[in-house]
Amino acid sequence: MSGIFRALSAVRSAPVVRSVTMSQRANLANRAAKDPLGPAETAIGLTMFSLAILGPAGWILANLDSYKKKDD
């Protein structure tokens, strides 16, 4: 009986194993961008990333005293 289950599991897992071996190709560009970014767009992008990363940490540090209080 266990031989039947092993055979069924081998048949079912075979397509899965074969599909994993397929290679995926990345879409890489070998030319420069059509519209290069200017200094203003670069500054805005860096500012937004900085705010997205440092903003929550700054909020927590600015309100640290209210987080320390225990209101039971």
N, CA and C atoms as a LAMMPS dump frame, in Angstrom:
ITEM: TIMESTEP
0
ITEM: NUMBER OF ATOMS
216
ITEM: BOX BOUNDS ff ff ff
-5.0000000000000000e+02 5.0000000000000000e+02
-5.0000000000000000e+02 5.0000000000000000e+02
-5.0000000000000000e+02 5.0000000000000000e+02
ITEM: ATOMS id mol type element x y z
1 1 1 N 0.824 -1.187 0
2 1 2 C 0 0 0
3 1 3 C 0.869 1.253 0
4 2 1 N 1.974 1.247 0.768
5 2 2 C 2.819 2.433 0.815
6 2 3 C 3.533 2.65 -0.517
7 3 1 N 3.761 1.57 -1.275
8 3 2 C 4.369 1.703 -2.595
9 3 3 C 3.482 2.486 -3.546
10 4 1 N 2.179 2.313 -3.426
11 4 2 C 1.222 3.042 -4.263
12 4 3 C 1.282 4.523 -3.939
13 5 1 N 1.333 4.853 -2.637
14 5 2 C 1.405 6.254 -2.236
15 5 3 C 2.7 6.893 -2.707
16 6 1 N 3.813 6.145 -2.63
17 6 2 C 5.092 6.683 -3.113
18 6 3 C 5.039 6.938 -4.612
19 7 1 N 4.441 6.047 -5.354
20 7 2 C 4.339 6.211 -6.801
21 7 3 C 3.456 7.41 -7.151
22 8 1 N 2.335 7.57 -6.436
23 8 2 C 1.449 8.708 -6.687
24 8 3 C 2.131 10.029 -6.343
25 9 1 N 2.857 10.061 -5.238
26 9 2 C 3.528 11.301 -4.862
27 9 3 C 4.648 11.633 -5.839
28 10 1 N 5.329 10.622 -6.397
29 10 2 C 6.378 10.873 -7.383
30 10 3 C 5.788 11.427 -8.669
31 11 1 N 4.623 10.917 -9.072
32 11 2 C 3.983 11.394 -10.292
33 11 3 C 3.491 12.819 -10.103
34 12 1 N 2.936 13.12 -8.943
35 12 2 C 2.409 14.461 -8.691
36 12 3 C 3.52 15.49 -8.511
37 13 1 N 4.646 15.118 -7.921
38 13 2 C 5.705 16.081 -7.668
39 13 3 C 6.614 16.277 -8.87
40 14 1 N 6.562 15.391 -9.86
41 14 2 C 7.451 15.495 -11.01
42 14 3 C 7.251 16.801 -11.794
43 15 1 N 6.027 17.238 -12.106
44 15 2 C 5.886 18.512 -12.83
45 15 3 C 6.391 19.701 -12.009
46 16 1 N 6.227 19.648 -10.707
47 16 2 C 6.692 20.743 -9.86
48 16 3 C 8.208 20.825 -9.893
49 17 1 N 8.858 19.694 -9.826
50 17 2 C 10.315 19.672 -9.852
51 17 3 C 10.827 20.164 -11.202
52 18 1 N 10.172 19.782 -12.267
53 18 2 C 10.596 20.215 -13.593
54 18 3 C 10.39 21.707 -13.798
55 19 1 N 9.334 22.283 -13.245
56 19 2 C 9.071 23.7 -13.454
57 19 3 C 10.052 24.58 -12.685
58 20 1 N 10.629 24.086 -11.616
59 20 2 C 11.58 24.872 -10.845
60 20 3 C 12.878 25.044 -11.619
61 21 1 N 13.227 24.071 -12.446
62 21 2 C 14.49 24.133 -13.167
63 21 3 C 14.458 25.097 -14.345
64 22 1 N 13.288 25.649 -14.674
65 22 2 C 13.227 26.613 -15.758
66 22 3 C 13.931 27.888 -15.334
67 23 1 N 14.772 28.421 -16.198
68 23 2 C 15.503 29.631 -15.85
69 23 3 C 14.675 30.86 -16.211
70 24 1 N 14.779 31.87 -15.388
71 24 2 C 14.085 33.114 -15.634
72 24 3 C 15.111 34.145 -16.089
73 25 1 N 14.739 34.928 -17.072
74 25 2 C 15.652 35.932 -17.581
75 25 3 C 15.187 37.303 -17.125
76 26 1 N 16.128 38.113 -16.696
77 26 2 C 15.809 39.466 -16.275
78 26 3 C 15.753 40.376 -17.502
79 27 1 N 14.892 41.367 -17.441
80 27 2 C 14.805 42.348 -18.513
81 27 3 C 15.77 43.482 -18.202
82 28 1 N 16.94 43.434 -18.795
83 28 2 C 17.952 44.443 -18.566
84 28 3 C 18.046 45.362 -19.775
85 29 1 N 18.218 46.633 -19.516
86 29 2 C 18.376 47.593 -20.601
87 29 3 C 19.859 47.855 -20.813
88 30 1 N 20.263 47.934 -22.047
89 30 2 C 21.668 48.184 -22.328
90 30 3 C 21.892 49.584 -22.876
91 31 1 N 20.886 50.424 -22.795
92 31 2 C 20.992 51.811 -23.245
93 31 3 C 20.669 52.751 -22.106
94 32 1 N 21.006 54.005 -22.266
95 32 2 C 20.679 55.021 -21.264
96 32 3 C 19.17 55.272 -21.263
97 33 1 N 18.701 55.895 -20.202
98 33 2 C 17.28 56.194 -20.095
99 33 3 C 16.855 57.191 -21.177
100 34 1 N 15.612 57.088 -21.605
101 34 2 C 15.121 58.013 -22.639
102 34 3 C 15.066 59.436 -22.111
103 35 1 N 14.559 59.59 -20.884
104 35 2 C 14.469 60.904 -20.25
105 35 3 C 15.272 60.866 -18.952
106 36 1 N 16.512 61.336 -18.953
107 36 2 C 17.31 61.288 -17.726
108 36 3 C 16.726 62.208 -16.65
109 37 1 N 16.926 61.834 -15.389
110 37 2 C 16.414 62.618 -14.277
111 37 3 C 17.261 63.868 -14.064
112 38 1 N 16.591 64.945 -13.769
113 38 2 C 17.286 66.197 -13.496
114 38 3 C 17.633 66.304 -12.021
115 39 1 N 18.366 67.351 -11.652
116 39 2 C 18.756 67.518 -10.25
117 39 3 C 17.56 67.736 -9.311
118 40 1 N 16.525 68.413 -9.776
119 40 2 C 15.352 68.652 -8.93
120 40 3 C 14.619 67.338 -8.651
121 41 1 N 14.453 66.508 -9.662
122 41 2 C 13.775 65.219 -9.46
123 41 3 C 14.588 64.315 -8.551
124 42 1 N 15.908 64.362 -8.685
125 42 2 C 16.771 63.565 -7.832
126 42 3 C 16.66 64.021 -6.382
127 43 1 N 16.665 65.326 -6.171
128 43 2 C 16.557 65.864 -4.804
129 43 3 C 15.212 65.507 -4.181
130 44 1 N 14.151 65.604 -4.952
131 44 2 C 12.818 65.26 -4.435
132 44 3 C 12.759 63.778 -4.085
133 45 1 N 13.301 62.937 -4.934
134 45 2 C 13.298 61.497 -4.665
135 45 3 C 14.09 61.142 -3.421
136 46 1 N 15.279 61.714 -3.27
137 46 2 C 16.083 61.443 -2.075
138 46 3 C 15.406 61.962 -0.812
139 47 1 N 14.757 63.104 -0.913
140 47 2 C 14.044 63.664 0.241
141 47 3 C 12.884 62.762 0.655
142 48 1 N 12.131 62.277 -0.311
143 48 2 C 10.991 61.415 0.01
144 48 3 C 11.44 60.089 0.621
145 49 1 N 12.514 59.502 0.082
146 49 2 C 13.021 58.26 0.661
147 49 3 C 13.521 58.502 2.081
148 50 1 N 14.204 59.623 2.306
149 50 2 C 14.706 59.928 3.651
150 50 3 C 13.56 60.092 4.637
151 51 1 N 12.529 60.814 4.226
152 51 2 C 11.372 60.996 5.114
153 51 3 C 10.658 59.676 5.382
154 52 1 N 10.558 58.833 4.372
155 52 2 C 9.87 57.553 4.55
156 52 3 C 10.633 56.647 5.508
157 53 1 N 11.956 56.739 5.506
158 53 2 C 12.753 55.875 6.369
159 53 3 C 12.968 56.493 7.748
160 54 1 N 13.321 57.772 7.782
161 54 2 C 13.663 58.415 9.053
162 54 3 C 12.468 59.055 9.753
163 55 1 N 11.383 59.289 9.038
164 55 2 C 10.218 59.946 9.637
165 55 3 C 9.618 59.193 10.816
166 56 1 N 9.294 57.911 10.669
167 56 2 C 8.72 57.179 11.8
168 56 3 C 9.657 57.095 13.005
169 57 1 N 10.958 56.922 12.747
170 57 2 C 11.908 56.865 13.855
171 57 3 C 11.979 58.213 14.568
172 58 1 N 11.95 59.287 13.812
173 58 2 C 11.956 60.624 14.418
174 58 3 C 10.706 60.88 15.233
175 59 1 N 9.564 60.414 14.751
176 59 2 C 8.307 60.583 15.486
177 59 3 C 8.37 59.861 16.832
178 60 1 N 8.885 58.659 16.816
179 60 2 C 8.983 57.877 18.048
180 60 3 C 9.933 58.551 19.019
181 61 1 N 11.08 59.009 18.535
182 61 2 C 12.04 59.674 19.416
183 61 3 C 11.488 60.993 19.953
184 62 1 N 10.731 61.733 19.158
185 62 2 C 10.154 62.993 19.619
186 62 3 C 9.078 62.771 20.671
187 63 1 N 8.387 61.651 20.638
188 63 2 C 7.306 61.359 21.579
189 63 3 C 7.684 60.263 22.565
190 64 1 N 8.963 60.116 22.838
191 64 2 C 9.444 59.037 23.688
192 64 3 C 8.905 59.141 25.114
193 65 1 N 8.772 60.363 25.619
194 65 2 C 8.251 60.532 26.984
195 65 3 C 6.822 60.024 27.114
196 66 1 N 6.009 60.252 26.102
197 66 2 C 4.622 59.777 26.179
198 66 3 C 4.553 58.251 26.066
199 67 1 N 5.542 57.629 25.433
200 67 2 C 5.56 56.174 25.361
201 67 3 C 6.031 55.554 26.677
202 68 1 N 6.834 56.304 27.435
203 68 2 C 7.35 55.782 28.709
204 68 3 C 6.281 55.802 29.783
205 69 1 N 5.314 56.7 29.702
206 69 2 C 4.281 56.81 30.717
207 69 3 C 3.402 55.576 30.715
208 70 1 N 3.054 55.143 31.924
209 70 2 C 2.151 53.997 32.055
210 70 3 C 0.828 54.522 32.581
211 71 1 N -0.182 54.509 31.767
212 71 2 C -1.521 54.953 32.162
213 71 3 C -2.359 53.721 32.441
214 72 1 N -2.374 53.318 33.701
215 72 2 C -3.145 52.13 34.074
216 72 3 C -4.536 52.486 34.453
